[in-house]
């Protein structure tokens, strides 16, 4: 499968990325900070994108993926405790980008306040 992963630099995202690679999937990792995926460049297409920026998402989802996986989240407990629109804004932007492309399958992994 060809998979786009948003949030591949976090703990859960990195775990999912590793599992996808072990299963032999082709992966494009969308990362706000691509440098956090150093060492993956030979196995993953790493592109810079910000889940809060709809133009950014649309530009990297312009081709067909078998699945788009969103694993965005707070990077630490302090950030998770603050009121944030990360989940709602990123999901809204992602759905809009998917509507404008041929991508139809979205998988969301979410854990707020765990």
C-alpha positions as CSV (number, residue, x, y, z in Angstrom):
1,X,0.0,0.0,0.0
2,X,1.0,3.6,-0.5
3,X,0.4,5.5,2.7
4,X,0.7,9.2,3.7
5,X,1.4,9.7,7.4
6,X,0.8,13.0,9.1
7,X,2.4,13.2,12.5
8,X,5.2,10.6,11.9
9,X,7.7,12.4,14.2
10,X,5.8,11.8,17.5
11,X,6.0,8.7,19.6
12,X,2.8,7.0,18.2
13,X,3.5,8.3,14.7
14,X,7.1,6.9,14.7
15,X,5.8,3.6,15.9
16,X,3.2,3.5,13.1
17,X,5.9,4.5,10.6
18,X,8.1,1.7,11.6
19,X,5.3,-0.8,11.4
20,X,4.3,0.4,8.0
21,X,7.9,0.0,6.7
22,X,8.2,-3.4,8.3
23,X,5.0,-4.5,6.4
24,X,6.6,-3.3,3.1
25,X,4.4,-0.3,2.5
26,X,5.5,2.8,0.5
27,X,5.3,5.8,2.9
28,X,5.3,9.5,2.5
29,X,5.8,11.2,5.9
30,X,4.5,14.7,6.3
31,X,6.4,16.5,9.0
32,X,6.4,20.0,10.3
33,X,10.1,19.4,11.2
34,X,11.5,16.9,8.6
35,X,14.8,16.8,10.4
36,X,13.2,14.8,13.2
37,X,13.0,11.9,10.7
38,X,16.7,11.8,10.0
39,X,17.8,8.3,9.2
40,X,14.6,7.5,7.4
41,X,15.3,9.3,4.2
42,X,16.4,6.2,2.3
43,X,13.2,4.3,3.2
44,X,10.6,7.1,3.4
45,X,9.7,10.1,1.3
46,X,9.9,12.9,3.9
47,X,8.2,16.1,3.0
48,X,7.6,19.3,5.0
49,X,4.0,20.0,5.8
50,X,2.0,21.7,8.6
51,X,-1.3,20.1,9.5
52,X,-2.6,23.6,10.5
53,X,-1.9,24.9,7.0
54,X,-4.4,23.7,4.3
55,X,-2.2,24.8,1.4
56,X,0.7,22.9,2.8
57,X,-1.4,19.7,3.1
58,X,-3.0,20.0,-0.3
59,X,0.4,20.4,-2.0
60,X,1.7,17.1,-0.6
61,X,-1.5,15.1,-0.9
62,X,-1.9,15.9,-4.6
63,X,-1.5,12.3,-5.7
64,X,-3.4,9.1,-4.9
65,X,-2.7,7.2,-1.6
66,X,-4.3,4.0,-0.5
67,X,-4.7,5.5,2.9
68,X,-4.0,8.8,4.7
69,X,-3.1,8.4,8.3
70,X,-3.3,11.2,10.8
71,X,-1.5,10.8,14.1
72,X,-1.1,14.4,15.1
73,X,-0.9,15.3,18.7
74,X,0.6,17.3,21.5
75,X,4.3,16.8,21.9
76,X,4.2,16.7,25.7
77,X,1.8,16.7,28.6
78,X,2.1,20.4,29.3
79,X,1.1,21.1,25.7
80,X,-1.7,18.5,25.9
81,X,-3.2,20.2,29.0
82,X,-3.5,23.6,27.2
83,X,-6.6,24.3,25.2
84,X,-5.7,23.7,21.6
85,X,-7.3,23.5,18.2
86,X,-4.7,21.2,16.8
87,X,-7.0,18.2,16.4
88,X,-10.0,20.1,14.9
89,X,-7.9,22.4,12.7
90,X,-5.7,19.6,11.3
91,X,-8.7,17.3,10.7
92,X,-10.6,20.1,8.9
93,X,-7.6,21.0,6.8
94,X,-6.9,17.3,6.0
95,X,-10.5,16.6,5.0
96,X,-10.5,19.6,2.7
97,X,-7.2,18.6,1.1
98,X,-8.5,15.0,0.6
99,X,-11.7,16.3,-1.0
100,X,-9.6,18.2,-3.6
101,X,-7.6,15.1,-4.4
102,X,-8.3,11.5,-5.2
103,X,-7.7,10.4,-1.6
104,X,-10.7,8.8,0.1
105,X,-9.5,6.6,3.0
106,X,-8.6,8.4,6.2
107,X,-7.4,6.7,9.4
108,X,-7.2,8.9,12.5
109,X,-5.3,7.9,15.7
110,X,-6.1,10.3,18.5
111,X,-5.4,10.5,22.2
112,X,-6.2,13.7,24.0
113,X,-5.3,14.0,27.6
114,X,-4.0,10.5,28.1
